[in-house]
Amino acid sequence: MMGLNYNKWDSLDAYSSDSEDSDSEANRSKIAATLRLKSLAADDTRPKGLLLTVPWDSNCEAVRWALDRHGINYVEESSPWGLHLWATLEYSDPMPKAQQCKVPVFKSGKGEVLKRSPTDIFTYLFAHSLSSNIRLYTPPSALDLQTYFDETLAPAARTIFLHTVLFSSSPGMSQKYLIEPIHLNTWKALGTATWPLMRIQLIRKYAITDAAVDSAWQTVEEVFDRVGRELAEQVRISANTARTTGDRKHLPYICGGTITAADIVFASHAIPVLFANNDVDEFASSIRLLVPPMSALPPALSARVRALRASRAGQHAIRMYRRERGQSFASQQSRYSAVNNPWWVDSNTVLTVVTAILATLATVVGLLIWRFGLLTAGVVVLAVLCSSAVGTILGGKGTVCETRAKQLWFICFGHVVDPSLPAADRSGRALDGDEVKGLHPGIAISRAAESMANVVATAKTISGPRARGGTAAVVAAAKERMAAARSLGGKAGAAV
């Protein structure tokens, strides 16, 4: 049997989203691709993937967007922030390695688990997209821009969004945009009951302060300026090409004439700062990330958002929402099934039960102190707590509750062993001045090299005949940068 030349797919203009010779051909191509994706997603014989998310996280929206663009049939399980650990810890590596605390986590229909970062999931899709009209990493520079957006725009946009909803003068805004989007009633009730504690932890975890917000806005403006420059350069290249070849001009994407991972990731992370509301803004009707509308924002913030929307980068993001977000192929568990509607599922019931338990405990402790004194009451309470702890441990032995409890204890008090660090640094002992000088350049460059190696490793794991042409460019670029990083590491060590 003759082997297929997969390299040809990287150069066929017919497989880009906006490079056909005429509008009619472009429409036919998009309609055919849409019908194909719908038929694939409607095929119940194909195993469904599983996506673990926190609804307001822009990384999750980027992955949802990419999965939908590729017609992947998947079930989304959303959880409140903080409580999402119950779901993600299932996919952790054995202790003492770092536990899986981040979302998104994607488990393919074949059982492959992608959890390190959204880049893992994008790379997986890139390797399986030979018959798709989207090429996430063609050209390979899209990977660099995706990393840049993930490391700069994502945390800045998160800070601005959380500060807006957590410190809003409008009552119930945080509940509406952080808890209400949860699909299952069980998680929604638990999220409501634990919200006062989770709100405090959320502010501490992400350092949501006025100073942090000012810095975040500066970062957002810098990123939008860079995207504007990238788009202006692509417009110039497109105009020159049109004059040379006579081809029609079209609005470019960040990396050229086709949509890539850079466009998807930028547009996803821009949602929390453009406040693109899917109920109010017609261009945002397909967005799955719920944010407040501009009408609910303070005047100063609203003016800033309008300026971002009017910028070249902002207009590009809006064009992505309108033209490229498309239909979702996700499904979710039934919120009306018996298993998802226990007796306590109503949030008011949960709060009532918790309040009753705390009130009862306070009353009992108060009576003990009044009748027997503080010391005796303290001994009794301590004995009861110890007995309850022992009973809980024995009763939960060998169950998933015991496993999660051990993992949470390790997260709070354990010592993570990072294989990427030199043995002397992993030991935890204090390093003297000479060791610090010798280790730090190597550690920094080693980590940079490993991050590129992860992309290569993911591509190799899923490589095969279908992936040869698709991943060749990204893998080659990643290997080249990894080799350069290692070379720099050797030079840095020699210099020190």
N, C-alpha and C positions, 0 to 999 in steps of 0.2 A: 504493500500500500504506500502511495506517495505521501511523504511528510508535508505538513502544512507550514507555510512560511508566515509565522506570526508577526514578523517585523513589519510586514506591510501595513498592519493596522495602525501603526504610529504615524504614518504619512498620508493616509487616505483622508482627504478633505471632507468626504461624504459623511464621516463619522464625527465631525465637530458640530456643535449646536447652531452655528451661525455662519457657515462658510459655503453654502450651496450657491449655484450660479444664478438662481432666480428665487423670487418670493414663493412661487408655487411649489418649486422643488423643496424649499425649506419647510413649507407647511406640510407637504406630504411626508417628509422625513420625520417631523415632530409628531404628526398624527400616528404614523406607523409605530414609532418608538413608544408613544403613550399607550396605544392599544396592546402592544406586546407586554409592557410592564403591568398593565391591568390584568391581562390574561395570566401572567405568571403569579401575581399576587392573589388572584382568585382561585388558583389551583390548590385545592385542599390536600392533594397527595404529597405536596412538597412540605418537608418538615419546617416548622416555624422557628425563627430565632427568638432570643429573649434579650430585651434591653432593660437594664436597671437604670432608673433616672431619679433625679430631683427636679421637679417640673420647671423651676425658675432658673436652672443652671444653663448658661448659654452654650457650654460644651455639649450638653445633652441635646440641645436644639440643633447644633451643627451635625452631630451624628445622626439624629433623626432625619435631617434634610438629606444627608448623603445616602442613607439607607432607602429613603423614599425615591430618590433619583435613580437608584439602581433596581427598584422594584422588589426589594427584599421583603419577604413576608415575615413579620415579627410581632411578638407580643410585648407591649411595654408595661413594666411594673414600676409605678412611681411611688415614692415614699417621702415623708417629711424629712427635711434636713435634720441630721442628728440620729433619727430613728432609721435612716437608710442603712446604717451600719449592720442592722440585723440581716439585711439582704446581701450586702456586698461582702461581709466577712466570710460567707460561704465559699467564696472564690479566692480566699487568701492562700498564700504559700505557707508551708509549715513554719511554726515558730522555731528559732528566733528571727526569721526573716520578717521584714515589714509586712504588716497586715493590710488588706485591701480596704481602704477607707474612702476612696474616691469613686465618683461616678463620672461618666457612664461606664458600665460594664456590659459587654455584648457577648452572648453565647450563640454561635451560629446553629443552624439546623443540624449540622453534622457534629456538634458538640465542641467545636473549637472556641476557646474562651479568650477574648481580647480585652485586657483590663488595664494595661500600663498607662495608656493615654489615648485620646481620640486619634492620634496619628496611627496607632496600631490598627484601629478599625478602618480608617481611610486607606491604609496600605493594603489591607485585606480586600477591600472593595476594588481597589485599583487593579489588583492581580486577578480579579474575577470579572473584569468589565470589558472583555474583548468585543462582546456583541452589543455593548451599550453605546449611547451617543454622548457619553461623558467620559473624559480622560482626566482624572483627578490630578495626576502629576506629569502631564505633558503640556508645557516643558517642566523639567525637574526643578526649576527655580520656584515653582509653586510650593514645594516642601519647605524651602527657607522662609518664604513669606507666611506660610501657615504657622510655623514655629514662632515667628516674630509676633504674629497676632495673638497666639495662645499665651505668650509670655508677657505681653505688654497690654494689649487692648482688653483681654478677658478679665484680668484682675481689676483693672481700672474701671471697666464698665460694671463689674459686680459691686465694687465699693460705692459707686454713684447710685446704683439701683437700690442696694440695701439701705443706704443712708436715706434715700427718698421715702421708702415704704416704712422703715422702722421708726423714723423720727417725724413722720407726717403729723400735721395738726388735724388731719381728717381721721376720725375714729374708725377703727376697723380696717384700715388700708393694709396693714401687714397681714391680717387674717385673710383678707380677700385675695392677695396676690402671692402669698407664701403657703397658705394652708388649703384654701378652697380649691385650687387646681388639682389637689390629690384626688385620684379617681375612686379608690375603694373607701367605703364608709368606715371600715375598721381603722385604717391608717389615718383617715381624716379626724376621727374621734380621738385617737391617741395623740395626734399632732396638736389638737386643740387643748387637750388636758395637760400636755407637757410644754406648751408654748411659753409660759413665763420663764421657765428655766432655759429652754432652747434659745429664746431671744437674747438672754444674757450671754450665753455661750457663743452665739452667732456674732455678737458685737465684739467679744473678746478674740474669737478665732481669727476674724478678718480685720481687726483693728479699725472699726468703723468710727472715725473721728472727723471733726471738721477739717483738721489739717490734712488727713488722708484724702478727703474728698477734693480739696484744692489741688493736691498733687495728682490725683486721678484725672481731674479735668485737663490738667496740663498734658498728661500722657495721651489722653484721648485726642486732643487737638494735634499733637505731634503725629500720631498715627494717621489721623485723617489727612493731614498735610502730605504725609508720605504717599498715601494711597492716591491722593490727587495728583501728585507728581508722576506716579507710575501710570495712571490713566492718561495723563497728558502726553507722556512719551508714547504710549500705545496709539493714541490718536494721531500723533505725528507719523509714526511708522505706517499706520493704516492709510493715511493720506498720501504718503510717498508711494506706497504700493499701488494705490488706485491710479495715480498719475502714470506709473510705469506700465501697469498691466491692463488698465482700463476696467478692472473689476469694480463693482459697486462698493461704496464705503459703508461701514456700519459701526455702531458704537462698540468699542472693544471691551474686553474684560481686563482684569488686572495683569494677567500674564500673556495676553495676546488676543486672538480672535475667538477663543473658546472658553467656556467656564471651567474653572479648575477648583482644587481644594482651597486655594487662596481666596477666591470669591465667596465660596460657601462659608468659610470660617470667619472672614471679615464681616460679612453681612449678619451672621448669627451673633457674633459678639457685639455688633453695633445696635442690636435690638434694644438692650436696656438703656442706651444713651440717646437713641432716636425716639424712644418711647412709642414704638410702632404698635398700636393697639389693634387687635384683630376685630374688635367690634365697631370701632370708630373710623379707622383709616382703611379706605377701600383697597389700598395696595397691600395691606397686611392680613387679608382674609385667610390666608393659608398658614400663617405663622402659628406655631404650637406653644410659644412662650408668652405667657400673659403678663403684661406690664400696664401701669396706669396710663390713661389717655392724657394728652397735653392739657386738656381742660382742667385736670385735677392737680396740675403742678403749680407751684408758686410762680409769680410773674417773672422773677429773675431767672429761675431755672427754665421756664418756658421759652424765654428769649434765647437762651443758650442753645436749647434744642432746635429752635427754628433756624438758627445760624448753621448748626450742623446739618440739618436737612437740606439747606440751600447750597451747601458746599458740593464740589464735584464728587467727593467720596460719598457724601450723604445721598446724592442723587443716584449714584451707582448702587448703593445698598437698597434704595427704594425700588430701583429697576429690577434688582435680584428678587425682591419679595414678590413683585408683580408678575414677572415673566418666568422665573426659574424655580420658585419654591414648590409649586405643583401640589398634587394630591398626596395625601398620606396613605400608606399601605399598612399602618399599624393597627393592631387590635388590642383589646384589653379584657381582663377578666370581668365577668358580669358582677356589677355592684349590687344586684338584686338576688343573687344566689344565697341559699341559707348559710353556707359556710362564711360568707362575707357580711352576714347580718346577725351576729350574736346578740344576746339580750342587752348588752352594755354598749352597743354600737353608737347610740345617740350621744353626742358630745356632752349634753347636759347631764345624762345619766352617769357618764364617767366622772365628771366633775363632782356630782352629788355623792357618788360612792367614795371618791378620794377624800372629799371634805368630811364625810361621816367617819371614815376610818381615822383621819387625823384628829378630829374632835373627840372621838372615843378614847384614843391613846392619850391625848392631853388631859382628859377628865380622869382617867385611871391613874396617871402619873401624879396629878394634883391631889387626888384622894390618898395615894400612898404617902406622899410627902406630908400631908396634913395629919395622917393617922400615926405614921411611924417615924417621921423625921426624914431629913434629906439623905443621910448616909444609908439608912436601911432601904429607902425607896430606890436609891441609886443602885444598890446591890441587887435588888429584885429585878429592876429593869434590865440591868446588865445580864443577869441570869436568863431572863426571858429572851433577850436578843440572841444570846449565845445558843440557846436551845433551838430557837427558830432558824438560825444560820445552819446549825448541824442538821436539822431536819430537812431544810431546803437542799443542802449539799447531798445528803443521802438519797432524798427523793428524786433529785435530778441527775443522779449519777448515770453516765452513759447516754444521756439525752443531748439534744442539740442545745438546750439551755445551758448545760454544763460547758459545752464547747464554746459558746458565745461568751459566757462569763469569764472563762480563761483567756479568751482573746482580748476582751475589754480590759482585763487586769493587766495583760501584757502591754497593751497600747498605753495604758496610764503609767505603769511602773516598770515595764520590762526594758531590756537593753537590746536594741536591734543590731544584728550583725549585718553589715553592708559588705558583700564580697568585693565591691569595686574599690574599697579602701585598702591601703597597705596594711599588713598584719600589725605593725607597730601602732598604727592609728586606730585599728579596730579594738585593740586591747583595752583602750580607755585610759591608759596611764598618761601622766603629764609628759609633754614633749619639751625638750630644752630648745634653746634658741637655734642651734645649728640644725636640729632635726626639723624644726618648723620651716626654716629657710629651704631645706632640701626637699621637704615633702609637698608644700603647698602648690608650687607650680605643677608638679606631677599629678597631684590629686585633681586639680582643676581641669587640666588637659585630659587626664584619663576619663573623667566624667563626661567631658564633651565628646570624646571619642566613643565612649560607651553608648551615649544617646544616639549617635549615628549607627553604631553597631546594632542597636535594637531594631532600627528600621530594616537593616539588612537581614537580621535574624527572622523578623516577621515575614519578609518577602520569601526567604529561603524555606520557611516552614510551610508556606502555602504554595510554593513554586511547583512547577510541573509543566506539561506541554502547553496548558492554557495560559500560563503566566510568563512564559519566556519573553514574548515580545512586549507585553504590557509593563513588566517591572524592570526591564533591562536598563532603561535610562536612569530610573531612580536608584537602583542598586549600584550601578556604576558610579553615579555621582556620590552616593553615600560612602562607598568604599574609598573613593579618591579623597574625600574630606577626612575620613577616619585615618587613612594612612598619613595625611598631612598633619593631623593632630598628634599622632604617635611620634612622628618625626620631630615636631615642635617640643613634645614632651622630653625626648632624649636630649635635644639641644638645651632646654631649660635646665635639666638636671646637670648637664655638663657645665653649664655656665655658673651654676651655684656652687 
